[in-house]
């Protein structure tokens, strides 16, 4: 089975993430998408990060009933900070029957050579890249890139947290089930 790995903090997951995952499923040879919830991204500050188990729960809530979407906590068991190459090595060993590809925005692809063993990731794995506003997909020699013309939706987790901090509604930016869980649990207050 070909699995698309969608790495992220998902702090919180929002409709933009879900639209991208669905677009990958509908427009590539990927059979399923795994949302890999990262407990600690080496490029992001940790102070505004909701506990990883709460973020995992929000992803699970968002994709409930979707057979081809799965929330995974693989990186919770690995050393921190989370490095994509380490996670990929772990997954290749644990699931040799699957073929993994990576889902990322053009902004992440632009920085991939700054990642730990980024050149190895480029050589070994296919990458489904969706274009971000003002950031065209750049060619990288030897990379197996599948450029996607996914809808460009400028929703970010940072914007959602900011809006919540200002007491504004996040309705239509996240699934209703996620909004209800965030409100019920008092996240991001």
N, C-alpha and C positions, 0 to 999 in steps of 0.2 A: 504494500500500500504506500502511496506517496503522501507524505504528511507535510503540510506547510506550517512552519513554526513562526508564530507571531509573538515575538519577545516584547515585553514592556512592563512598566511599573503598574499601568492601569490604575491610576491614582486620582479619580476613579475611572473605570471603563465607561465609555460613552458611545453614542450612536455612530460616530465616525469610525471607531474601531470595528464595530459590527458591520458597517457598510463595506469596509475594506475586506474583511474576512469573507463576506458573502460574495463580493466581486471576484476574489481569488478563486473561490469554489466554482463560480459560474463561468469563468473565463480562462482557466488554466487546466492542466492535467492533475492538479492537486485533488486528492480524494477526501481529505479531512484537514481541518485547521486546529492546531493546538495552541491555545493562548498560554504562553509560558510566562507566568507571573514572576517577575524578578524581585527578590527581596531587597537587593541593593544594586543599583546601577552605578558603575564606577565613575560615570560622567555626571551624575546628579547629586545634589545635596539631599541629605537624609532627613532634615528637620521637618519638612512638610509631608513626609511619607506616612500614610496610614499603615498600621500593622499589616504585614504581609498576609496573615490569615483572614483578616477582614477584607482585603483587596481580592484575595482568591474567592472568598464567599460572594463578593459583588459580581465577579466575572461569572461564577457558577449561576448566580441569580439571573444575570443578563441572558445567558445562553440556554437556560432550562428548556428542555424539550427539543433542542436542536441536535439531531443525531450526528451531524458532521462537524460539530464544534465541541471542543473539550477544553476545560481549564486544567492546567497541570501545575503541580508544585515541585517539579523536579529540582529547581534551583534552591529550594529551601534546605535541601540535604547536602548541597555542595558548598565548598569554601566561599567566603565572601571577601571582597565584592564578587558579583557574578560576572564571569567572562564567557561570552558566547562560545568561543572555541572549546572551553572546558565542558560546557553543557552539551555541545554537539558530540564531543568524544564520548561522554557518558551515554548519550542517547544511542549512538552507533553501536556501542558495546551491549547495551541493555536490550535494544530492539533491532537486531541485525536483519529482521524480515522487512523492515520499513526503509524507504528512501526519504531522506529529509531535505527540504528546501527551506529557505529563509524568506520571510515576508518583511519588507521594510520600505520606508519612505525614501525619496530621493535625497533628502537631507542626511539621513543615516548612511546611505551609500557613499555620499560625498566624503564622509569621515571614516569609512571602514578601514582605510589603511593606517589609521591611528589606533585601531583596536588591537588588543593582544592577538598576535598571529593573524591579523587581518588578511595578509597575502595568502595564507593557507586556506582560510574560509573562502576566499575568491576562487581559488583553484579547485577546491573539493566539492563545493555545494552550489546548486543553482539558487538564484536569488530572484524572487518576484518583487519588482520595484514599482511602487505607485508614486506618481509625480506629486510633489508638494508645490504650492503656490510660490512663484518666484524662484524655483529650484528645479531646473530641468534635469532629466536623468542623463548623467554623464557616462560615456563609454569608458570601460576599464579593460585594458588588454587582458586576455585569458579568462575573463569573468563570463559565467553563464547567466546572463541577465535576461529576464522576461519582463519587458516594459509593459506596464498596465495603464490603460486609460481609465482609471477608476474615478468616480466622482470626487471632486475636490471640495471637501467640507471643512471649513476652518473652525472646527470645534477642538478645544484642547482641555485636558484635565486641569491645567493651570487656570484657564478661564472659568471652568466650572467651580473650582475651589474658591476663586476670587469672588464670583457671583454669590456663592453660598455665604462667604464671609461678610458680604454686604447685605445679606438678607433677601437676595433676589431669587426668583424662581429659576430652576434648571429644567423645568418641564420641556419636553421635546428634544432635549440635548442628551438625555440618558433614557434608557427604557423605564417605563413607569415602575416596574418591579424594583429596579435599582434605586430610583428616587425615593420610593416608599421605604426601602431598607435603610438608606442613608438617613432619612428623617427619623425613622423609628429608633435607630441606634445612636443618633446624635453625632454622626461622623462629620468631620470638617467644620465643626462649630468654633 
